[in-house]
Amino acid sequence: MSAATLPVPQAPAPERTKTRLLELVKRHGAQTAQDLAQGLEISVPAARRHLCDLQEQGLVEARTERPGGRGRPQHVYALTERGEAAFPKTYSSLCVDVLRHIESLFGGEALLKVLDARNAEIAGRFRSELAGDLPLGERVQNLVRRLNEHGFDASAVQDERGQWTFTQHNCPNLTVARQYSQLCSAEITLYGDLLGVPVTRETRIACGQGSCRYRVG
């Protein structure tokens, strides 16, 4: 076989390299670009390009540290909160276990009190953005923006009659919601409280439908 026809080794796909880079930082903690380049067997400039992309995506952050608390400061890269969230977690099963124990030990009434307390805390954080003196449409849009920050993939529309609806295309709490419908009941109560008008749920992901759709007012 001539040199011209020899197969050319294929470099790892960029996205795969980024995934491996995140895995290295997750496993070993904050790393320098040189450490990561060595671990991935790529050049330092290539490692820096991937790190720049991951910073733009909000998955890693750069900071300055002294090795072992002494020596010359060095530039290292660590996972952000969003980067940590990219790795599998068992939060949903933990939440289900906690709710099950609350219900078993203290009864269903205690479970509702816990959810009510959670609603009150959330309402307190969002209240200024959903004040009753704001137009309803602005309140709905502010709520949707907040829901998207928490992974609900929400959107809102107003029909020709002026009726607002908003839709959640994802349920980050689905594992819990399927076992505890009280969570969904507490959720719709919270939305009505925040918007200051009745909110009606028309579809529900936890029941096997494609989205959670809410009619406002």
N, C-alpha and C positions, 0 to 999 in steps of 0.2 A: 504494500500500500504506500503510495507516494505521500510526501509531507503535505501536499495540497489537499489530500483527501482524508487526512487524519481527523477524527472527531475532536471538536473543540470542547474542552470541559466547560460545563455551564455553571455560572455563578449562582449562588443561592438567590431565590426570589427576594426582592427587597422587603416585602411584607413579612416573609419568613425570618429574615435576618432581624427585623425590628422585634418580632415576637421573641426570638432567642435572646436579644439584648435585654428586653424587659424581664425575661426569666432569670438572666444572670444577676440583674440588679435586685430582683425579688429574693433570690437565694443567698446572695453574698452581701447585700446592703449597698450603700453608696459606693460607686466605683468611678475611677478616672477614665477618661477616654482611652488612655493607653492600656489600662487593665481590660477594658471591654474589647478593644481591638485584638488584644492577645487571646482572650477567651473565645472570640468569634473567628479568629484566624483571618482577619481582614486588616486593611491598612488603617492607620489612625485617622487620616482624612475621611475615609469611608465611614468609620465609626462616628466621627463628628457630624457628618451629613445625616446619618440616621438619628443621632441624638437631637439635632436641630429640628427634624421632622416631628419627633416625639414630643419635643418641647412645644411646638406649635399646636399639637393635638392635646396638650395639657396633661400628658401622661408621665413626663419626667420633669424635674426641675434641677437647676444647677445651683450649687452653693460652694462656699469655701470652707475647708476644714484643715486642721493640722493633724497629720498622722500620729495617732497615739497621744494626742493632746500636746505635741511638741513638734519641733522641726519647721520647715518651710510650709506655709499654707499651700494647699493644692485645690484645684478645681475638681469637684466630684459631682456625680449625677445620682439622684435618688428618685424613687417613685413618688408621685403626687397622690393625693387621695383618690383622684380619678384613675390613676395607674393601678393603685391597689385594688380598686373595684373591678378591674379587668380580669382578676383572678377569681376562681370559684370560691364561694363562701357558703357557709351553712346557716346563715342568719335566719332563713325562713323556717328551717326545722327547729332551731332554737326557740324562735318566737312561738311556734305551735306548741312546743313542750311547755313553755312558760304559761301560756294561756290555758292549756289543759290542766296544769297543776293548780292554777288560780281557781278554775272552775271546780275542780275536784275538792280542793281544800275549803273554799269559801263560798261556793255556789255561783250560779249564773248572775246573780245581782252584783257580786263583786267584780265579775268580768266586765259588766256594763259600766261600772264605776271607773274601772281602769281606762276603758276606751273613752269615756266622757272626759276624764282628766287629760288624756292625750289630745282630744279635740280642743280643749280649753287652751292648752299650751300652743298648739298650732295656730289657733285663732288669734292669740295674743301677738304672735310673730307677724301675721299677715294683716292685722287689722288696719294699719295706717294706709296700706295700698288698696284696701277695699272699703274705704269709708263710705257711709251712706250718702254723703253729699256729692260723690262722684257719679257721673252718668252710668247707668246700668251696663252699657256696652263696655265702658272702660273697666268696670269692676270685673266683668266676665273675662276680658282679655288679660287683666292682671292675674286673675286666678289661673288661667290657662298657662301663662308664663311660669308661674310658680310650680304648677303641676309638671311642666316639662323639665324644670330643674330637678325634679324628683323621679324622672324616668317614665312618666305616664304617656308621652308622645300624644299630647292633647292638641286639639284645634277647636275653634269656635266659628260659627256662622250665624248670620241674621237673615231671616227669610223676608219675602216681600211685604209681609204683614208686620214686620218689626219684631218677630219672635226670635229670641236668642236660643241657640242650642250649643252645647259643647260636647265633644267626644274624646274619650280616652281610648287610644288604639293599643295601648299596652297596660298591663297591670303588674307592677313590680312586686305586689303583695299577693300574687295569685295563689301560691301554695297555702298561705294562711286563709285567704278569702274562701277557698273551696271547702275548708273545714270549719270555718267560723263565719257564718253569714252576718254575725253581729258587726264584724269589721266593715262590711259594705253598708249596713244600716247606719253605723256611726259616721261613715264617710258622707253619705247623702245629707245627714243632719248637719254636718260641718259645712257643707257647701251652701245649704240654705241659710245658715247662720251668718256665714261670711258675706254672701251676696245680699242678704236682707230681704229676699223674696223666696217664695216656694220653689223648690227644685224637684223635678220628677225624673226618676230613672226609667228609661224606655227599653234599654237592652243592657245585658250584663255579661262580661267575659267569663266570670266564675260559673255561669250557667251554660257555657258552651257557645255563646254568641261571639261574633267577631270583635265587638267593641263594647264599651260602656258609654251609652248615649244619654245625655241629660237635657231635659227641656226646662228652661228657666222662666219662672213667672207663671 
